[in-house]
């Protein structure tokens, strides 16, 4: 049963999608079949044949698909109600598009797509969090200058967390920490003594005696981390997503690489208490990521999002504890969470929001997702973003205070080192050449815009 909704009666919205062949693109396009007021007008991806095959597999008739080579062909195809497939942004007819959903994941290309869209009167839904950490400040400002919308896309953790925080703030709760779980839970099987994450397993029999947080939270977390040390728990994507959020709400990372406690859901309110109260948090207003620990058959946190809040009236929160809510043992904190991020299934929410002119928090250049060398990097070394989590070999993402001499992490994609960079050093603009000029210009423009305000 699909309930009626006012969105179904709105005028047709013509959507362009970059990175159409990716997993995110598929989940979004599949959902558009159930939201007929949102039209997949233009799909952009170098793999034109792959996009066509995917679209056909989603049930769009071949007669509705038009492979186009230039703006005139795109304009005609969209006017005829077809879905145009193109290999690059050069063929986009912006007059045929209402909203760009930017999901290519590449800073150079993605920042150009978004800037071109805004210059041509098209709203932007930003799914490429990498682009947002580099150019989001200026893109959001350009959107405001043009009376357009620029919003992070629902379905990825940044937008989901911002929605949760809007709810938490609206009801008047005092937030001390916000964040998400890592993309994949750690599933511990007591019968085998093995812990598994994203298909990788390690022997961790010690976890059998560490399933309760105990009286010493920090000691338990340290022991858990040691037990699963063979698993790769931190990812650049996590730091990227938390930077998107932090830049909009004025938060900071408690430590530059975040804490990543191995935690069970019902422990989060205790874990994110202050150090003085037995938790890990050194200050209020932090962003962080945890590794969700569960047993086989227990529900997943599903890469979801959370907020840790101070409680008020003790009797109220004890009543809520009795209803199953996550309250710290001393009753001082509560964890409010959404255990999901449904990728493109949720993104129609953002498309409607941007068309409706929904108010949004704008990012500010208050902190920087930077790169710290994890090994000595010889002069001439090329940097490339690669893999599922969009990481760069030899460097780790770190969240630091804004510093206009330090390169943003994702600006390094395609650049090379001009000197030997020692392990532990931050990578600065003076250390590299070959940064994408357009993305760098947007990055610097955003910094300059706020430096003069």
SULWOMO-V809508 format. One record per backbone hydrogen bond with DSSP energy under -0.5 kcal/mol. CO is the residue of the C=O (numbers start at 1). NH is the residue of the N-H. E is the energy in kcal/mol with one decimal. If there is no record, write none. Layout:
co=CO nh=NH e=E
co=CO nh=NH e=E
This chain:
co=1 nh=3 e=-0.6
co=5 nh=8 e=-1.7
co=6 nh=9 e=-1.5
co=7 nh=10 e=-1.6
co=12 nh=14 e=-0.5
co=13 nh=15 e=-0.6
co=13 nh=39 e=-3.2
co=14 nh=98 e=-2.5
co=14 nh=99 e=-2.0
co=15 nh=41 e=-1.2
co=15 nh=42 e=-1.8
co=16 nh=101 e=-3.3
co=17 nh=44 e=-3.2
co=19 nh=22 e=-1.6
co=22 nh=26 e=-2.0
co=23 nh=27 e=-2.0
co=24 nh=28 e=-2.1
co=25 nh=29 e=-2.7
co=26 nh=30 e=-2.7
co=27 nh=31 e=-1.3
co=28 nh=32 e=-1.6
co=29 nh=33 e=-0.7
co=30 nh=33 e=-0.8
co=31 nh=34 e=-2.1
co=32 nh=35 e=-0.7
co=35 nh=38 e=-2.6
co=37 nh=13 e=-3.0
co=37 nh=39 e=-0.6
co=39 nh=15 e=-2.9
co=39 nh=41 e=-2.0
co=41 nh=84 e=-3.2
co=42 nh=17 e=-2.5
co=43 nh=86 e=-2.7
co=44 nh=19 e=-1.0
co=44 nh=20 e=-1.7
co=46 nh=48 e=-1.7
co=47 nh=51 e=-2.3
co=48 nh=52 e=-2.5
co=49 nh=53 e=-2.4
co=50 nh=54 e=-2.2
co=51 nh=55 e=-2.9
co=52 nh=56 e=-2.3
co=53 nh=57 e=-2.0
co=54 nh=58 e=-1.1
co=55 nh=60 e=-1.8
co=56 nh=59 e=-1.7
co=59 nh=61 e=-0.5
co=61 nh=64 e=-1.8
co=62 nh=65 e=-1.6
co=64 nh=83 e=-3.4
co=66 nh=68 e=-0.6
co=66 nh=85 e=-2.4
co=70 nh=74 e=-2.0
co=71 nh=75 e=-2.7
co=72 nh=76 e=-2.2
co=73 nh=77 e=-2.5
co=74 nh=78 e=-2.6
co=75 nh=79 e=-2.1
co=76 nh=80 e=-1.6
co=77 nh=82 e=-2.7
co=78 nh=81 e=-1.7
co=82 nh=84 e=-0.6
co=83 nh=66 e=-2.7
co=84 nh=43 e=-3.1
co=85 nh=68 e=-2.4
co=86 nh=45 e=-2.2
co=88 nh=91 e=-1.1
co=89 nh=92 e=-1.7
co=92 nh=94 e=-0.9
co=93 nh=96 e=-2.1
co=94 nh=97 e=-1.7
co=98 nh=123 e=-1.8
co=99 nh=16 e=-2.6
co=99 nh=101 e=-0.5
co=100 nh=102 e=-0.7
co=100 nh=125 e=-3.2
co=101 nh=18 e=-2.1
co=101 nh=103 e=-0.7
co=102 nh=127 e=-2.3
co=102 nh=128 e=-1.6
co=106 nh=110 e=-2.9
co=107 nh=111 e=-2.2
co=108 nh=112 e=-1.4
co=109 nh=113 e=-2.6
co=110 nh=114 e=-2.3
co=111 nh=115 e=-2.4
co=112 nh=116 e=-2.7
co=113 nh=117 e=-2.4
co=114 nh=118 e=-2.3
co=115 nh=119 e=-2.2
co=116 nh=120 e=-1.1
co=117 nh=120 e=-0.8
co=117 nh=122 e=-2.7
co=118 nh=121 e=-1.4
co=123 nh=100 e=-2.8
co=124 nh=126 e=-0.6
co=124 nh=151 e=-2.0
co=125 nh=102 e=-2.4
co=125 nh=127 e=-0.8
co=126 nh=153 e=-2.1
co=127 nh=129 e=-1.6
co=128 nh=131 e=-0.7
co=128 nh=132 e=-1.6
co=129 nh=133 e=-2.0
co=130 nh=134 e=-0.9
co=131 nh=134 e=-0.7
co=131 nh=135 e=-3.5
co=131 nh=136 e=-0.6
co=132 nh=136 e=-1.7
co=135 nh=139 e=-2.6
co=136 nh=140 e=-2.7
co=137 nh=141 e=-1.6
co=138 nh=142 e=-2.9
co=139 nh=143 e=-2.4
co=140 nh=144 e=-2.1
co=141 nh=145 e=-2.4
co=142 nh=146 e=-1.7
co=143 nh=148 e=-3.3
co=144 nh=147 e=-1.2
co=149 nh=124 e=-2.5
co=151 nh=126 e=-3.1
co=153 nh=156 e=-1.4
co=155 nh=343 e=-2.0
co=156 nh=155 e=-0.5
co=156 nh=160 e=-1.9
co=157 nh=161 e=-3.1
co=158 nh=162 e=-2.2
co=159 nh=163 e=-2.1
co=160 nh=164 e=-2.2
co=161 nh=165 e=-2.7
co=162 nh=166 e=-1.8
co=163 nh=167 e=-1.8
co=164 nh=168 e=-2.6
co=165 nh=169 e=-2.9
co=166 nh=170 e=-2.3
co=167 nh=171 e=-1.7
co=168 nh=173 e=-2.0
co=169 nh=172 e=-1.2
co=173 nh=175 e=-0.7
co=174 nh=310 e=-2.6
co=176 nh=285 e=-0.8
co=176 nh=286 e=-1.6
co=177 nh=308 e=-3.3
co=178 nh=288 e=-1.7
co=179 nh=306 e=-2.5
co=180 nh=290 e=-1.8
co=185 nh=187 e=-0.7
co=186 nh=188 e=-0.7
co=186 nh=294 e=-2.5
co=187 nh=189 e=-0.5
co=187 nh=196 e=-2.3
co=188 nh=190 e=-0.7
co=188 nh=296 e=-0.6
co=189 nh=192 e=-1.1
co=189 nh=193 e=-2.6
co=189 nh=194 e=-0.8
co=193 nh=204 e=-3.4
co=194 nh=189 e=-2.5
co=195 nh=202 e=-2.3
co=196 nh=187 e=-3.0
co=197 nh=200 e=-2.4
co=200 nh=197 e=-3.0
co=202 nh=195 e=-2.7
co=204 nh=207 e=-2.0
co=205 nh=208 e=-1.7
co=206 nh=209 e=-1.5
co=207 nh=210 e=-1.8
co=215 nh=217 e=-0.7
co=216 nh=220 e=-2.3
co=217 nh=221 e=-2.5
co=218 nh=222 e=-2.2
co=219 nh=223 e=-2.2
co=220 nh=224 e=-2.5
co=221 nh=225 e=-2.4
co=222 nh=226 e=-1.9
co=223 nh=227 e=-2.0
co=224 nh=228 e=-1.6
co=226 nh=229 e=-1.2
co=228 nh=231 e=-2.3
co=231 nh=233 e=-1.0
co=235 nh=238 e=-0.8
co=235 nh=239 e=-1.3
co=236 nh=240 e=-2.5
co=237 nh=241 e=-2.6
co=238 nh=242 e=-2.4
co=239 nh=243 e=-1.8
co=240 nh=244 e=-1.9
co=241 nh=245 e=-1.6
co=242 nh=246 e=-2.9
co=243 nh=247 e=-2.4
co=245 nh=248 e=-1.6
co=245 nh=249 e=-1.5
co=246 nh=250 e=-1.6
co=246 nh=251 e=-0.9
co=247 nh=364 e=-1.8
co=252 nh=287 e=-2.1
co=255 nh=258 e=-2.2
co=256 nh=399 e=-2.5
co=261 nh=263 e=-0.9
co=261 nh=291 e=-2.7
co=263 nh=293 e=-2.9
co=264 nh=267 e=-2.1
co=265 nh=268 e=-1.5
co=267 nh=270 e=-0.9
co=267 nh=271 e=-2.7
co=268 nh=272 e=-2.3
co=270 nh=273 e=-1.5
co=271 nh=280 e=-2.5
co=273 nh=281 e=-2.1
co=274 nh=277 e=-0.8
co=274 nh=279 e=-2.8
co=275 nh=278 e=-1.8
co=281 nh=275 e=-2.1
co=285 nh=252 e=-1.5
co=286 nh=178 e=-2.3
co=287 nh=254 e=-0.7
co=288 nh=180 e=-1.3
co=289 nh=260 e=-1.2
co=290 nh=182 e=-2.5
co=290 nh=292 e=-0.7
co=291 nh=263 e=-2.4
co=292 nh=186 e=-3.7
co=294 nh=188 e=-2.7
co=295 nh=298 e=-2.1
co=301 nh=304 e=-1.5
co=304 nh=181 e=-1.9
co=305 nh=338 e=-2.5
co=306 nh=179 e=-2.2
co=307 nh=309 e=-0.5
co=307 nh=336 e=-2.8
co=308 nh=176 e=-3.0
co=308 nh=177 e=-1.3
co=309 nh=334 e=-2.3
co=310 nh=174 e=-0.5
co=313 nh=317 e=-1.9
co=314 nh=318 e=-2.0
co=315 nh=319 e=-2.0
co=316 nh=320 e=-1.8
co=317 nh=321 e=-2.2
co=318 nh=322 e=-1.9
co=319 nh=323 e=-0.7
co=320 nh=323 e=-0.7
co=320 nh=325 e=-2.0
co=321 nh=324 e=-2.0
co=325 nh=327 e=-0.9
co=326 nh=335 e=-2.7
co=328 nh=331 e=-1.5
co=332 nh=311 e=-2.6
co=333 nh=328 e=-3.0
co=334 nh=309 e=-2.7
co=334 nh=336 e=-0.5
co=335 nh=326 e=-0.6
co=336 nh=307 e=-2.3
co=338 nh=305 e=-2.1
co=338 nh=340 e=-1.8
co=342 nh=345 e=-1.9
co=343 nh=346 e=-1.8
co=343 nh=347 e=-0.6
co=344 nh=348 e=-0.5
co=346 nh=349 e=-2.1
co=346 nh=350 e=-0.5
co=347 nh=350 e=-0.8
co=347 nh=351 e=-2.0
co=348 nh=352 e=-2.3
co=349 nh=353 e=-2.1
co=350 nh=354 e=-2.9
co=351 nh=355 e=-1.8
co=352 nh=356 e=-1.9
co=353 nh=358 e=-2.7
co=354 nh=357 e=-0.8
co=364 nh=366 e=-2.0
co=364 nh=367 e=-0.5
co=366 nh=402 e=-1.5
co=368 nh=370 e=-1.0
co=368 nh=400 e=-2.6
co=369 nh=409 e=-3.4
co=370 nh=398 e=-2.1
co=371 nh=427 e=-2.3
co=372 nh=396 e=-2.8
co=373 nh=424 e=-2.8
co=376 nh=378 e=-0.6
co=377 nh=421 e=-2.7
co=378 nh=381 e=-1.8
co=381 nh=417 e=-2.6
co=383 nh=414 e=-2.7
co=384 nh=393 e=-0.6
co=386 nh=391 e=-2.4
co=387 nh=390 e=-1.5
co=391 nh=386 e=-2.6
co=392 nh=395 e=-1.5
co=394 nh=374 e=-2.6
co=394 nh=375 e=-0.8
co=396 nh=372 e=-2.6
co=398 nh=370 e=-3.1
co=398 nh=400 e=-0.7
co=400 nh=368 e=-3.0
co=403 nh=406 e=-1.7
co=405 nh=429 e=-2.1
co=407 nh=371 e=-0.5
co=408 nh=411 e=-1.0
co=408 nh=412 e=-0.6
co=409 nh=412 e=-1.4
co=410 nh=413 e=-0.9
co=412 nh=415 e=-2.5
co=415 nh=383 e=-3.0
co=416 nh=433 e=-2.1
co=417 nh=380 e=-3.1
co=420 nh=422 e=-0.6
co=421 nh=377 e=-3.2
co=422 nh=425 e=-2.2
co=425 nh=373 e=-2.8
co=426 nh=428 e=-0.6
co=427 nh=407 e=-1.8
co=428 nh=431 e=-2.2
co=429 nh=432 e=-1.2
co=431 nh=418 e=-3.3
co=431 nh=419 e=-0.7
co=433 nh=416 e=-2.6
co=436 nh=440 e=-2.3
co=437 nh=441 e=-2.3
co=438 nh=442 e=-2.0
co=439 nh=443 e=-2.4
co=440 nh=444 e=-2.8
co=441 nh=445 e=-2.2
co=442 nh=446 e=-2.0
co=443 nh=447 e=-1.6
co=444 nh=448 e=-2.7
co=445 nh=449 e=-2.4
co=446 nh=450 e=-1.4
co=447 nh=451 e=-1.8
co=448 nh=452 e=-1.3
co=450 nh=453 e=-0.5
